[in-house]
Amino acid sequence: MAIVSIPFFNSTMMQSQLKKIKKTALEYNIKEINIVTVSNNETVKSKELQINVLPFYEWALG
């Protein structure tokens, strides 16, 4: 698992950055990525990876 901090994540605006994260994760055989944000909460669809976008308070208490 990898944890990435992107405070103001928006999946539509961050597509290019998300592609780089996916590529690096696959190179290192990472299967799950948690993106910690200020307040966003979503799941990004990907065949190879489980990508969760979590607000900090939820990630810190989880």
PDB file of N, H, CA, C and O in Angstrom:
ATOM      1  N   MET A   1       0.839  -1.167   0.000  1.00  0.00           N
ATOM      2  CA  MET A   1       0.000   0.000   0.000  1.00  0.00           C
ATOM      3  C   MET A   1       0.892   1.240   0.000  1.00  0.00           C
ATOM      4  O   MET A   1       1.968   1.252   0.597  1.00  0.00           O
ATOM      5  N   ALA A   2       0.417   2.281  -0.683  1.00  0.00           N
ATOM      6  H   ALA A   2      -0.457   2.271  -1.168  1.00  0.00           H
ATOM      7  CA  ALA A   2       1.108   3.570  -0.687  1.00  0.00           C
ATOM      8  C   ALA A   2       0.132   4.643  -0.220  1.00  0.00           C
ATOM      9  O   ALA A   2      -1.064   4.574  -0.502  1.00  0.00           O
ATOM     10  N   ILE A   3       0.652   5.627   0.491  1.00  0.00           N
ATOM     11  H   ILE A   3       1.624   5.683   0.720  1.00  0.00           H
ATOM     12  CA  ILE A   3      -0.146   6.751   0.957  1.00  0.00           C
ATOM     13  C   ILE A   3       0.417   8.007   0.312  1.00  0.00           C
ATOM     14  O   ILE A   3       1.605   8.304   0.427  1.00  0.00           O
ATOM     15  N   VAL A   4      -0.467   8.745  -0.375  1.00  0.00           N
ATOM     16  H   VAL A   4      -1.433   8.503  -0.469  1.00  0.00           H
ATOM     17  CA  VAL A   4      -0.057   9.952  -1.091  1.00  0.00           C
ATOM     18  C   VAL A   4      -0.875  11.119  -0.551  1.00  0.00           C
ATOM     19  O   VAL A   4      -2.098  11.028  -0.444  1.00  0.00           O
ATOM     20  N   SER A   5      -0.208  12.201  -0.215  1.00  0.00           N
ATOM     21  H   SER A   5       0.785  12.274  -0.301  1.00  0.00           H
ATOM     22  CA  SER A   5      -0.902  13.390   0.279  1.00  0.00           C
ATOM     23  C   SER A   5      -1.082  14.387  -0.865  1.00  0.00           C
ATOM     24  O   SER A   5      -0.112  14.927  -1.396  1.00  0.00           O
ATOM     25  N   ILE A   6      -2.341  14.619  -1.231  1.00  0.00           N
ATOM     26  H   ILE A   6      -3.129  14.181  -0.799  1.00  0.00           H
ATOM     27  CA  ILE A   6      -2.684  15.629  -2.232  1.00  0.00           C
ATOM     28  C   ILE A   6      -3.851  16.423  -1.635  1.00  0.00           C
ATOM     29  O   ILE A   6      -5.006  16.035  -1.811  1.00  0.00           O
ATOM     30  N   PRO A   7      -3.571  17.524  -0.935  1.00  0.00           N
ATOM     31  CA  PRO A   7      -4.597  18.228  -0.164  1.00  0.00           C
ATOM     32  C   PRO A   7      -5.865  18.596  -0.947  1.00  0.00           C
ATOM     33  O   PRO A   7      -6.971  18.447  -0.428  1.00  0.00           O
ATOM     34  N   PHE A   8      -5.720  19.069  -2.174  1.00  0.00           N
ATOM     35  H   PHE A   8      -4.821  19.191  -2.596  1.00  0.00           H
ATOM     36  CA  PHE A   8      -6.884  19.531  -2.926  1.00  0.00           C
ATOM     37  C   PHE A   8      -7.075  18.675  -4.168  1.00  0.00           C
ATOM     38  O   PHE A   8      -7.018  19.182  -5.288  1.00  0.00           O
ATOM     39  N   PHE A   9      -7.301  17.383  -3.976  1.00  0.00           N
ATOM     40  H   PHE A   9      -7.348  16.971  -3.066  1.00  0.00           H
ATOM     41  CA  PHE A   9      -7.440  16.421  -5.064  1.00  0.00           C
ATOM     42  C   PHE A   9      -8.804  16.545  -5.718  1.00  0.00           C
ATOM     43  O   PHE A   9      -9.829  16.624  -5.040  1.00  0.00           O
ATOM     44  N   ASN A  10      -8.804  16.561  -7.053  1.00  0.00           N
ATOM     45  H   ASN A  10      -7.972  16.497  -7.603  1.00  0.00           H
ATOM     46  CA  ASN A  10     -10.027  16.539  -7.848  1.00  0.00           C
ATOM     47  C   ASN A  10      -9.733  15.600  -9.015  1.00  0.00           C
ATOM     48  O   ASN A  10      -8.870  15.903  -9.838  1.00  0.00           O
ATOM     49  N   SER A  11     -10.428  14.472  -9.103  1.00  0.00           N
ATOM     50  H   SER A  11     -11.129  14.226  -8.434  1.00  0.00           H
ATOM     51  CA  SER A  11     -10.084  13.435 -10.075  1.00  0.00           C
ATOM     52  C   SER A  11     -10.122  13.922 -11.523  1.00  0.00           C
ATOM     53  O   SER A  11      -9.334  13.449 -12.341  1.00  0.00           O
ATOM     54  N   THR A  12     -11.011  14.852 -11.861  1.00  0.00           N
ATOM     55  H   THR A  12     -11.652  15.237 -11.197  1.00  0.00           H
ATOM     56  CA  THR A  12     -11.055  15.332 -13.243  1.00  0.00           C
ATOM     57  C   THR A  12      -9.880  16.245 -13.557  1.00  0.00           C
ATOM     58  O   THR A  12      -9.356  16.218 -14.671  1.00  0.00           O
ATOM     59  N   MET A  13      -9.461  17.051 -12.594  1.00  0.00           N
ATOM     60  H   MET A  13      -9.886  17.073 -11.689  1.00  0.00           H
ATOM     61  CA  MET A  13      -8.343  17.965 -12.823  1.00  0.00           C
ATOM     62  C   MET A  13      -6.994  17.278 -12.645  1.00  0.00           C
ATOM     63  O   MET A  13      -5.985  17.777 -13.141  1.00  0.00           O
ATOM     64  N   MET A  14      -6.955  16.149 -11.951  1.00  0.00           N
ATOM     65  H   MET A  14      -7.776  15.743 -11.548  1.00  0.00           H
ATOM     66  CA  MET A  14      -5.696  15.503 -11.605  1.00  0.00           C
ATOM     67  C   MET A  14      -5.393  14.276 -12.464  1.00  0.00           C
ATOM     68  O   MET A  14      -4.568  13.455 -12.061  1.00  0.00           O
ATOM     69  N   GLN A  15      -6.014  14.118 -13.612  1.00  0.00           N
ATOM     70  H   GLN A  15      -6.684  14.785 -13.939  1.00  0.00           H
ATOM     71  CA  GLN A  15      -5.831  12.922 -14.434  1.00  0.00           C
ATOM     72  C   GLN A  15      -4.373  12.670 -14.798  1.00  0.00           C
ATOM     73  O   GLN A  15      -3.919  11.527 -14.731  1.00  0.00           O
ATOM     74  N   SER A  16      -3.630  13.699 -15.179  1.00  0.00           N
ATOM     75  H   SER A  16      -3.998  14.627 -15.233  1.00  0.00           H
ATOM     76  CA  SER A  16      -2.229  13.486 -15.560  1.00  0.00           C
ATOM     77  C   SER A  16      -1.387  13.053 -14.359  1.00  0.00           C
ATOM     78  O   SER A  16      -0.523  12.185 -14.484  1.00  0.00           O
ATOM     79  N   GLN A  17      -1.638  13.652 -13.205  1.00  0.00           N
ATOM     80  H   GLN A  17      -2.340  14.357 -13.103  1.00  0.00           H
ATOM     81  CA  GLN A  17      -0.895  13.269 -12.010  1.00  0.00           C
ATOM     82  C   GLN A  17      -1.290  11.859 -11.568  1.00  0.00           C
ATOM     83  O   GLN A  17      -0.448  11.098 -11.093  1.00  0.00           O
ATOM     84  N   LEU A  18      -2.553  11.515 -11.722  1.00  0.00           N
ATOM     85  H   LEU A  18      -3.237  12.133 -12.109  1.00  0.00           H
ATOM     86  CA  LEU A  18      -3.026  10.181 -11.361  1.00  0.00           C
ATOM     87  C   LEU A  18      -2.399   9.115 -12.249  1.00  0.00           C
ATOM     88  O   LEU A  18      -2.102   8.017 -11.778  1.00  0.00           O
ATOM     89  N   LYS A  19      -2.193   9.425 -13.530  1.00  0.00           N
ATOM     90  H   LYS A  19      -2.435  10.317 -13.912  1.00  0.00           H
ATOM     91  CA  LYS A  19      -1.519   8.486 -14.438  1.00  0.00           C
ATOM     92  C   LYS A  19      -0.091   8.212 -13.973  1.00  0.00           C
ATOM     93  O   LYS A  19       0.366   7.069 -14.014  1.00  0.00           O
ATOM     94  N   LYS A  20       0.612   9.247 -13.533  1.00  0.00           N
ATOM     95  H   LYS A  20       0.241  10.176 -13.500  1.00  0.00           H
ATOM     96  CA  LYS A  20       1.985   9.076 -13.043  1.00  0.00           C
ATOM     97  C   LYS A  20       2.011   8.228 -11.773  1.00  0.00           C
ATOM     98  O   LYS A  20       2.886   7.379 -11.602  1.00  0.00           O
ATOM     99  N   ILE A  21       1.048   8.464 -10.888  1.00  0.00           N
ATOM    100  H   ILE A  21       0.337   9.153 -11.027  1.00  0.00           H
ATOM    101  CA  ILE A  21       0.970   7.695  -9.642  1.00  0.00           C
ATOM    102  C   ILE A  21       0.695   6.230  -9.950  1.00  0.00           C
ATOM    103  O   ILE A  21       1.314   5.343  -9.362  1.00  0.00           O
ATOM    104  N   LYS A  22      -0.232   5.971 -10.872  1.00  0.00           N
ATOM    105  H   LYS A  22      -0.735   6.691 -11.350  1.00  0.00           H
ATOM    106  CA  LYS A  22      -0.558   4.588 -11.259  1.00  0.00           C
ATOM    107  C   LYS A  22       0.661   3.893 -11.852  1.00  0.00           C
ATOM    108  O   LYS A  22       0.958   2.750 -11.503  1.00  0.00           O
ATOM    109  N   LYS A  23       1.365   4.576 -12.744  1.00  0.00           N
ATOM    110  H   LYS A  23       1.123   5.504 -13.027  1.00  0.00           H
ATOM    111  CA  LYS A  23       2.536   3.993 -13.396  1.00  0.00           C
ATOM    112  C   LYS A  23       3.600   3.617 -12.366  1.00  0.00           C
ATOM    113  O   LYS A  23       4.155   2.519 -12.411  1.00  0.00           O
ATOM    114  N   THR A  24       3.877   4.520 -11.454  1.00  0.00           N
ATOM    115  H   THR A  24       3.426   5.412 -11.418  1.00  0.00           H
ATOM    116  CA  THR A  24       4.877   4.254 -10.413  1.00  0.00           C
ATOM    117  C   THR A  24       4.431   3.113  -9.508  1.00  0.00           C
ATOM    118  O   THR A  24       5.242   2.259  -9.149  1.00  0.00           O
ATOM    119  N   ALA A  25       3.161   3.085  -9.134  1.00  0.00           N
ATOM    120  H   ALA A  25       2.502   3.778  -9.425  1.00  0.00           H
ATOM    121  CA  ALA A  25       2.640   2.020  -8.280  1.00  0.00           C
ATOM    122  C   ALA A  25       2.793   0.662  -8.952  1.00  0.00           C
ATOM    123  O   ALA A  25       3.186  -0.306  -8.302  1.00  0.00           O
ATOM    124  N   LEU A  26       2.492   0.578 -10.229  1.00  0.00           N
ATOM    125  H   LEU A  26       2.173   1.365 -10.758  1.00  0.00           H
ATOM    126  CA  LEU A  26       2.617  -0.689 -10.946  1.00  0.00           C
ATOM    127  C   LEU A  26       4.075  -1.119 -11.061  1.00  0.00           C
ATOM    128  O   LEU A  26       4.373  -2.312 -10.994  1.00  0.00           O
ATOM    129  N   GLU A  27       4.985  -0.166 -11.233  1.00  0.00           N
ATOM    130  H   GLU A  27       4.744   0.802 -11.288  1.00  0.00           H
ATOM    131  CA  GLU A  27       6.417  -0.487 -11.292  1.00  0.00           C
ATOM    132  C   GLU A  27       6.905  -1.115  -9.991  1.00  0.00           C
ATOM    133  O   GLU A  27       7.766  -1.994 -10.009  1.00  0.00           O
ATOM    134  N   TYR A  28       6.354  -0.662  -8.857  1.00  0.00           N
ATOM    135  H   TYR A  28       5.654   0.052  -8.843  1.00  0.00           H
ATOM    136  CA  TYR A  28       6.774  -1.161  -7.549  1.00  0.00           C
ATOM    137  C   TYR A  28       5.839  -2.232  -6.987  1.00  0.00           C
ATOM    138  O   TYR A  28       5.936  -2.597  -5.815  1.00  0.00           O
ATOM    139  N   ASN A  29       4.935  -2.729  -7.827  1.00  0.00           N
ATOM    140  H   ASN A  29       4.856  -2.433  -8.779  1.00  0.00           H
ATOM    141  CA  ASN A  29       4.012  -3.805  -7.466  1.00  0.00           C
ATOM    142  C   ASN A  29       3.121  -3.428  -6.266  1.00  0.00           C
ATOM    143  O   ASN A  29       2.855  -4.255  -5.394  1.00  0.00           O
ATOM    144  N   ILE A  30       2.674  -2.179  -6.241  1.00  0.00           N
ATOM    145  H   ILE A  30       2.891  -1.507  -6.949  1.00  0.00           H
ATOM    146  CA  ILE A  30       1.768  -1.695  -5.205  1.00  0.00           C
ATOM    147  C   ILE A  30       0.343  -1.940  -5.694  1.00  0.00           C
ATOM    148  O   ILE A  30       0.011  -1.632  -6.838  1.00  0.00           O
ATOM    149  N   LYS A  31      -0.490  -2.492  -4.829  1.00  0.00           N
ATOM    150  H   LYS A  31      -0.221  -2.743  -3.899  1.00  0.00           H
ATOM    151  CA  LYS A  31      -1.853  -2.864  -5.210  1.00  0.00           C
ATOM    152  C   LYS A  31      -2.918  -1.893  -4.694  1.00  0.00           C
ATOM    153  O   LYS A  31      -4.041  -1.878  -5.196  1.00  0.00           O
ATOM    154  N   GLU A  32      -2.566  -1.086  -3.694  1.00  0.00           N
ATOM    155  H   GLU A  32      -1.653  -1.098  -3.286  1.00  0.00           H
ATOM    156  CA  GLU A  32      -3.545  -0.175  -3.101  1.00  0.00           C
ATOM    157  C   GLU A  32      -2.899   1.177  -2.838  1.00  0.00           C
ATOM    158  O   GLU A  32      -1.773   1.262  -2.350  1.00  0.00           O
ATOM    159  N   ILE A  33      -3.642   2.242  -3.175  1.00  0.00           N
ATOM    160  H   ILE A  33      -4.557   2.173  -3.572  1.00  0.00           H
ATOM    161  CA  ILE A  33      -3.165   3.604  -2.944  1.00  0.00           C
ATOM    162  C   ILE A  33      -4.238   4.363  -2.165  1.00  0.00           C
ATOM    163  O   ILE A  33      -5.412   4.351  -2.534  1.00  0.00           O
ATOM    164  N   ASN A  34      -3.825   5.015  -1.096  1.00  0.00           N
ATOM    165  H   ASN A  34      -2.871   5.025  -0.797  1.00  0.00           H
ATOM    166  CA  ASN A  34      -4.701   5.910  -0.356  1.00  0.00           C
ATOM    167  C   ASN A  34      -4.219   7.330  -0.599  1.00  0.00           C
ATOM    168  O   ASN A  34      -3.082   7.670  -0.274  1.00  0.00           O
ATOM    169  N   ILE A  35      -5.083   8.158  -1.171  1.00  0.00           N
ATOM    170  H   ILE A  35      -6.007   7.882  -1.435  1.00  0.00           H
ATOM    171  CA  ILE A  35      -4.767   9.560  -1.402  1.00  0.00           C
ATOM    172  C   ILE A  35      -5.462  10.348  -0.289  1.00  0.00           C
ATOM    173  O   ILE A  35      -6.690  10.355  -0.195  1.00  0.00           O
ATOM    174  N   VAL A  36      -4.665  11.009   0.550  1.00  0.00           N
ATOM    175  H   VAL A  36      -3.668  11.003   0.474  1.00  0.00           H
ATOM    176  CA  VAL A  36      -5.193  11.758   1.690  1.00  0.00           C
ATOM    177  C   VAL A  36      -5.380  13.209   1.261  1.00  0.00           C
ATOM    178  O   VAL A  36      -4.451  13.843   0.762  1.00  0.00           O
ATOM    179  N   THR A  37      -6.596  13.732   1.460  1.00  0.00           N
ATOM    180  H   THR A  37      -7.351  13.217   1.866  1.00  0.00           H
ATOM    181  CA  THR A  37      -6.946  15.085   1.041  1.00  0.00           C
ATOM    182  C   THR A  37      -7.457  15.884   2.244  1.00  0.00           C
ATOM    183  O   THR A  37      -7.507  15.382   3.367  1.00  0.00           O
ATOM    184  N   VAL A  38      -7.831  17.124   1.984  1.00  0.00           N
ATOM    185  H   VAL A  38      -7.791  17.532   1.072  1.00  0.00           H
ATOM    186  CA  VAL A  38      -8.412  17.942   3.042  1.00  0.00           C
ATOM    187  C   VAL A  38      -9.839  17.478   3.334  1.00  0.00           C
ATOM    188  O   VAL A  38     -10.208  17.291   4.493  1.00  0.00           O
ATOM    189  N   SER A  39     -10.648  17.290   2.271  1.00  0.00           N
ATOM    190  H   SER A  39     -10.347  17.442   1.329  1.00  0.00           H
ATOM    191  CA  SER A  39     -12.049  16.957   2.524  1.00  0.00           C
ATOM    192  C   SER A  39     -12.698  16.037   1.494  1.00  0.00           C
ATOM    193  O   SER A  39     -13.873  15.702   1.643  1.00  0.00           O
ATOM    194  N   ASN A  40     -11.980  15.618   0.459  1.00  0.00           N
ATOM    195  H   ASN A  40     -11.025  15.890   0.338  1.00  0.00           H
ATOM    196  CA  ASN A  40     -12.592  14.779  -0.578  1.00  0.00           C
ATOM    197  C   ASN A  40     -12.712  13.336  -0.128  1.00  0.00           C
ATOM    198  O   ASN A  40     -11.913  12.854   0.674  1.00  0.00           O
ATOM    199  N   ASN A  41     -13.726  12.648  -0.655  1.00  0.00           N
ATOM    200  H   ASN A  41     -14.376  13.040  -1.307  1.00  0.00           H
ATOM    201  CA  ASN A  41     -13.938  11.248  -0.362  1.00  0.00           C
ATOM    202  C   ASN A  41     -14.508  10.585  -1.613  1.00  0.00           C
ATOM    203  O   ASN A  41     -15.647  10.853  -1.995  1.00  0.00           O
ATOM    204  N   GLU A  42     -13.728   9.728  -2.244  1.00  0.00           N
ATOM    205  H   GLU A  42     -12.803   9.510  -1.934  1.00  0.00           H
ATOM    206  CA  GLU A  42     -14.195   9.031  -3.438  1.00  0.00           C
ATOM    207  C   GLU A  42     -13.319   7.813  -3.698  1.00  0.00           C
ATOM    208  O   GLU A  42     -12.267   7.637  -3.084  1.00  0.00           O
ATOM    209  N   THR A  43     -13.775   6.989  -4.613  1.00  0.00           N
ATOM    210  H   THR A  43     -14.630   7.131  -5.111  1.00  0.00           H
ATOM    211  CA  THR A  43     -12.994   5.841  -5.060  1.00  0.00           C
ATOM    212  C   THR A  43     -12.749   6.022  -6.550  1.00  0.00           C
ATOM    213  O   THR A  43     -13.685   6.274  -7.309  1.00  0.00           O
ATOM    214  N   VAL A  44     -11.505   5.897  -6.970  1.00  0.00           N
ATOM    215  H   VAL A  44     -10.744   5.693  -6.354  1.00  0.00           H
ATOM    216  CA  VAL A  44     -11.140   6.053  -8.375  1.00  0.00           C
ATOM    217  C   VAL A  44     -11.124   4.671  -9.009  1.00  0.00           C
ATOM    218  O   VAL A  44     -10.510   3.746  -8.478  1.00  0.00           O
ATOM    219  N   LYS A  45     -11.798   4.533 -10.144  1.00  0.00           N
ATOM    220  H   LYS A  45     -12.296   5.285 -10.575  1.00  0.00           H
ATOM    221  CA  LYS A  45     -11.872   3.251 -10.839  1.00  0.00           C
ATOM    222  C   LYS A  45     -10.548   2.935 -11.529  1.00  0.00           C
ATOM    223  O   LYS A  45      -9.993   3.761 -12.254  1.00  0.00           O
ATOM    224  N   SER A  46     -10.061   1.734 -11.290  1.00  0.00           N
ATOM    225  H   SER A  46     -10.512   1.063 -10.702  1.00  0.00           H
ATOM    226  CA  SER A  46      -8.845   1.260 -11.930  1.00  0.00           C
ATOM    227  C   SER A  46      -8.864  -0.256 -11.923  1.00  0.00           C
ATOM    228  O   SER A  46      -9.229  -0.873 -10.922  1.00  0.00           O
ATOM    229  N   LYS A  47      -8.470  -0.860 -13.038  1.00  0.00           N
ATOM    230  H   LYS A  47      -8.172  -0.359 -13.851  1.00  0.00           H
ATOM    231  CA  LYS A  47      -8.447  -2.322 -13.139  1.00  0.00           C
ATOM    232  C   LYS A  47      -7.332  -2.924 -12.295  1.00  0.00           C
ATOM    233  O   LYS A  47      -7.526  -3.953 -11.648  1.00  0.00           O
ATOM    234  N   GLU A  48      -6.166  -2.286 -12.299  1.00  0.00           N
ATOM    235  H   GLU A  48      -6.008  -1.450 -12.824  1.00  0.00           H
ATOM    236  CA  GLU A  48      -4.980  -2.843 -11.663  1.00  0.00           C
ATOM    237  C   GLU A  48      -4.839  -2.493 -10.191  1.00  0.00           C
ATOM    238  O   GLU A  48      -4.223  -3.240  -9.431  1.00  0.00           O
ATOM    239  N   LEU A  49      -5.409  -1.354  -9.779  1.00  0.00           N
ATOM    240  H   LEU A  49      -5.910  -0.747 -10.396  1.00  0.00           H
ATOM    241  CA  LEU A  49      -5.173  -0.828  -8.433  1.00  0.00           C
ATOM    242  C   LEU A  49      -6.471  -0.483  -7.724  1.00  0.00           C
ATOM    243  O   LEU A  49      -7.485  -0.187  -8.356  1.00  0.00           O
ATOM    244  N   GLN A  50      -6.419  -0.527  -6.406  1.00  0.00           N
ATOM    245  H   GLN A  50      -5.595  -0.768  -5.893  1.00  0.00           H
ATOM    246  CA  GLN A  50      -7.505   0.002  -5.592  1.00  0.00           C
ATOM    247  C   GLN A  50      -7.053   1.385  -5.149  1.00  0.00           C
ATOM    248  O   GLN A  50      -6.060   1.514  -4.433  1.00  0.00           O
ATOM    249  N   ILE A  51      -7.774   2.420  -5.569  1.00  0.00           N
ATOM    250  H   ILE A  51      -8.580   2.315  -6.151  1.00  0.00           H
ATOM    251  CA  ILE A  51      -7.393   3.790  -5.249  1.00  0.00           C
ATOM    252  C   ILE A  51      -8.520   4.440  -4.444  1.00  0.00           C
ATOM    253  O   ILE A  51      -9.634   4.622  -4.935  1.00  0.00           O
ATOM    254  N   ASN A  52      -8.201   4.781  -3.206  1.00  0.00           N
ATOM    255  H   ASN A  52      -7.295   4.634  -2.808  1.00  0.00           H
ATOM    256  CA  ASN A  52      -9.164   5.417  -2.311  1.00  0.00           C
ATOM    257  C   ASN A  52      -8.729   6.844  -2.045  1.00  0.00           C
ATOM    258  O   ASN A  52      -7.560   7.099  -1.755  1.00  0.00           O
ATOM    259  N   VAL A  53      -9.667   7.772  -2.142  1.00  0.00           N
ATOM    260  H   VAL A  53     -10.616   7.565  -2.378  1.00  0.00           H
ATOM    261  CA  VAL A  53      -9.409   9.175  -1.814  1.00  0.00           C
ATOM    262  C   VAL A  53     -10.150   9.441  -0.507  1.00  0.00           C
ATOM    263  O   VAL A  53     -11.371   9.307  -0.430  1.00  0.00           O
ATOM    264  N   LEU A  54      -9.387   9.822   0.519  1.00  0.00           N
ATOM    265  H   LEU A  54      -8.395   9.930   0.457  1.00  0.00           H
ATOM    266  CA  LEU A  54      -9.958   9.974   1.858  1.00  0.00           C
ATOM    267  C   LEU A  54      -9.643  11.345   2.440  1.00  0.00           C
ATOM    268  O   LEU A  54      -8.547  11.867   2.232  1.00  0.00           O
ATOM    269  N   PRO A  55     -10.599  11.942   3.175  1.00  0.00           N
ATOM    270  CA  PRO A  55     -10.264  13.167   3.902  1.00  0.00           C
ATOM    271  C   PRO A  55      -9.334  12.820   5.064  1.00  0.00           C
ATOM    272  O   PRO A  55      -9.383  11.709   5.592  1.00  0.00           O
ATOM    273  N   PHE A  56      -8.499  13.760   5.456  1.00  0.00           N
ATOM    274  H   PHE A  56      -8.459  14.663   5.028  1.00  0.00           H
ATOM    275  CA  PHE A  56      -7.502  13.496   6.490  1.00  0.00           C
ATOM    276  C   PHE A  56      -8.113  12.936   7.770  1.00  0.00           C
ATOM    277  O   PHE A  56      -7.596  11.970   8.331  1.00  0.00           O
ATOM    278  N   TYR A  57      -9.209  13.535   8.236  1.00  0.00           N
ATOM    279  H   TYR A  57      -9.629  14.320   7.780  1.00  0.00           H
ATOM    280  CA  TYR A  57      -9.797  13.094   9.501  1.00  0.00           C
ATOM    281  C   TYR A  57     -10.230  11.630   9.433  1.00  0.00           C
ATOM    282  O   TYR A  57     -10.111  10.911  10.425  1.00  0.00           O
ATOM    283  N   GLU A  58     -10.721  11.183   8.302  1.00  0.00           N
ATOM    284  H   GLU A  58     -10.818  11.768   7.496  1.00  0.00           H
ATOM    285  CA  GLU A  58     -11.147   9.790   8.157  1.00  0.00           C
ATOM    286  C   GLU A  58      -9.940   8.851   8.091  1.00  0.00           C
ATOM    287  O   GLU A  58      -9.953   7.771   8.682  1.00  0.00           O
ATOM    288  N   TRP A  59      -8.897   9.273   7.368  1.00  0.00           N
ATOM    289  H   TRP A  59      -8.887  10.150   6.888  1.00  0.00           H
ATOM    290  CA  TRP A  59      -7.691   8.474   7.243  1.00  0.00           C
ATOM    291  C   TRP A  59      -6.989   8.359   8.605  1.00  0.00           C
ATOM    292  O   TRP A  59      -6.544   7.276   8.983  1.00  0.00           O
ATOM    293  N   ALA A  60      -6.893   9.457   9.326  1.00  0.00           N
ATOM    294  H   ALA A  60      -7.255  10.337   9.019  1.00  0.00           H
ATOM    295  CA  ALA A  60      -6.182   9.475  10.608  1.00  0.00           C
ATOM    296  C   ALA A  60      -6.889   8.621  11.664  1.00  0.00           C
ATOM    297  O   ALA A  60      -6.233   8.019  12.514  1.00  0.00           O
ATOM    298  N   LEU A  61      -8.215   8.568  11.612  1.00  0.00           N
ATOM    299  H   LEU A  61      -8.748   9.057  10.922  1.00  0.00           H
ATOM    300  CA  LEU A  61      -8.965   7.789  12.599  1.00  0.00           C
ATOM    301  C   LEU A  61      -9.178   6.346  12.184  1.00  0.00           C
ATOM    302  O   LEU A  61      -9.618   5.527  12.990  1.00  0.00           O
ATOM    303  N   GLY A  62      -8.868   6.024  10.924  1.00  0.00           N
ATOM    304  H   GLY A  62      -8.510   6.690  10.269  1.00  0.00           H
ATOM    305  CA  GLY A  62      -9.126   4.677  10.392  1.00  0.00           C
ATOM    306  C   GLY A  62      -8.077   3.716  10.617  1.00  0.00           C
ATOM    307  O   GLY A  62      -8.199   2.561  10.209  1.00  0.00           O
TER     308      GLY A  62
END
